Amino acid sequence: MAVLLMGIILAIALGLTTIAINQLKMIKGLGDSVVAFYAADTGIEVSLYDFYKGAGIQDHSGSVGGATYSANGFSVPPNSSDCPAPNQYYCFKSVGSYLGTRRAIEINR
């Protein structure tokens, strides 16, 4: 009876430990995801700044706070299938990466 009880307690303890470790990994991944998202946002901001400054549509890449971003833009005719929103004239897409986590932002106008 004691061995059976100890086996059940061990199984519960191992199950809870596995759940706790997976939750910790997920929480760490969320922090990396936020950093990657803001890196992608930086790429969008740099692209829009140059675009509105008159430099046209250019590709940009760089790093910020240990994260990297790669942004590109393209001009499209109205109602083109290249840009997901109808009646748009340009699209910008930026991908941010941090510690193996990637997040992307796409804007259009």
C-alpha positions, 0 to 999 in steps of 0.5 A: 500500500505504501509503495502504491501511495508513493508512486501516486505522489511521485507521478503527481509531483512529476506532472506538476513539475513538467507543467511548471517548466513548460509555463516558465518556457512560455513566459520567457518566450512572451518576453522575447516576442515583445522585444521582437515585435518592437524591433519590427515596429522600429523597422516600420518607423524607419521606413515611414520616416524616410518615405515621408522625408522624401527618400522614397521606398527603401529597404532597411535593416538594423539592430536595436537593443540586441534585436534585429529588424529587416523592413522593406516596402513596395509601391503597388497600383490601386486594387492590386493583389500584391497588397492585402488592402484594396485601393492601397498605393504602398505597403511596408513589411518589417520582421523583427527577431530576438533570440530565435523569436520572430514577429512581423508587422505590415502596414499599407496606405 
